[in-house]
């Protein structure tokens, strides 16, 4: 629990800018007292808990007139988001009125909240564990519906339940093994090595199952960068428009139309993709086009996946081979897209793949929006497969690293058993796994870790 003498904090909880409604939130022992210094109820001396009350809002207790009318909602401890007394003041969503109300609350005794401090208090008061607290920020910032579902599941405790179950297995096994050490003189029968091996293997399998869902979850959260590259006039801009289902890039029959890198986002099976349409690779004396080619090279270098676009209706040219050499040089996962597949084919599969032997192949008709094969090839190349609907998704690099630490520690215990080392050596790895798993849910979290996590939140959350 936060200490009884902790400050009462206040912050604007709605995003900056103009909106229909704005919310100012307070949390702490004096939340209601401070709110009532500015919010005047009609006919009531104290608001009824969890009921919205119409109030006049004043910028200062001694002001001559109110600045707005709004609603006051009081949620007494412990049944609130933070576990403390919480008051929310809803008013019109103009930045001036919100700032006046917040400044009045600060003048009346509240302190301006730090980023994530409301959620940090919820964690400290046991309303959320650390994984759930992080899910609050992930839910707010979710870039796709799939990322939103993952964050909502984590907020509901699905990941925490899985991690705690593994941690309990480790603790149960530790209790039995350490009893052998502590009561060695009291005829405590040792656990058979085969049983220890099996139980540690079960823990290792559970950790591996969680790790299996990490790559996709992290992709859902952070996304990937995909660069469309190739020679001029092969259909890169048309492919971009088809993938986006909108006319974002200018398309003409004139080679070199695209002079700069165009970037747009789209949702690929739940993963946010930053798609770059680039200038065609070729030697040119045009200064502007040459700058575009340089930027295309940088876009290729920073991409996670390259799509080498070829005009499948014409033979492979020296320019195509030079473009493929650029792609091979950056050593990226590659999809080779044979565009204009509605026309007679001039490039065979083997010839196309010979340009980038590590790549996969698809056919497209960008001008008709026929890019299903490209979407499927990108999904396969990025790794959007496996998992299943019931799998727990790990969507945080921090959580993935903690699970890898746990897996490493469990592996050390397995080796200790296999090498017939004393029980003490077996328990060292299990203790390491318990600590690593506790970093996910918060049992082992340090103050520095908590400060780092909550500093990434927005103010008011």
PyMOL commands that set and color helices and strands:
alter all, ss='L'
color gray80, all
select helices_A, chain A and resi 31-36+95-107+117-124+130-141+145-155+158-182+193-212+214-222+236-244+287-302+318-330+349-355+366-368+372-382+397-418+423-441+447-454
alter helices_A, ss='H'
color red, helices_A
select strands_A, chain A and resi 9-12+19-27+39-41+52-57+68-75+86-93+111-112+224-230+262-268+271-277+305-311+333-339+360-363
alter strands_A, ss='S'
color yellow, strands_A
deselect
rebuild
show_as cartoon
